């Protein structure tokens, strides 16, 4: 019969694998926003791309040369700002949140405070004296809510 002995090598390999997976995930999450970097890289490729990309940019507008220059300069200025569109969406989100809250306050009334309570909820007519000598079952309910 084969003896079951601890194998420290397998344990070490397993721990290294788990640790490596955690580090890889954390490093991936800590990288800067790839959206802005990707946009900048695409803008750089577009300006350095040569005749084909320049022809695509100029031929796609179909308007005057002034409009073509503006399109190219807009894409390069967007790459220089890198992050301002994200700030704009954050400001728009904050405005829309405030509007949403105001709309809900108009539509629904706030909950009233419970004042003047004389006992626990749903316990009318229950006392400890009545339960002496009886089997008592305590049920504890935990409720969880998910707010999206």
C-alpha positions, 0 to 999 in steps of 0.5 A: 500500500502506498503511504500518504506523505506530505509533498512540500514540492507540490504545496510550494508549486501550488502556492507559487501558482496561486500567488502568480495568478494573483500578482498577474491579475493585480498588475493588469488592474493597476495599468493606466487606462488603455483607452487614452493610450490606445487613442493616442497610439491610433492618432500617432499611427494616423499621422505617421501612417504615410500616404495611405492613411493620409489619403483616407483621412483627406478623401473621407471628408469630401469637403474643402481643404480647410475642413481636412486640416481641421479634422487632422488637427482635431485628432492630434489635439484629442491625443494631446488632451488624453482624458478630457472626454472621460472628464466630460462624461463624468461631469455629464454623469454628475449632472444626470445623477442630480437630475435623476435624484430630483425627479425621484424626489418629486415622484416619491415622498420620503419615508416617515420616521417611526416615532412613538414606538412602544414595542418591537415590530410584530410582537403585540401580546408577546412577553417573556413571562408567557414563554417560561417553560415553553420551547422557544425558537429564535429565528434570526433573519438577515436581509441583504439588498443589492442597489444597482 
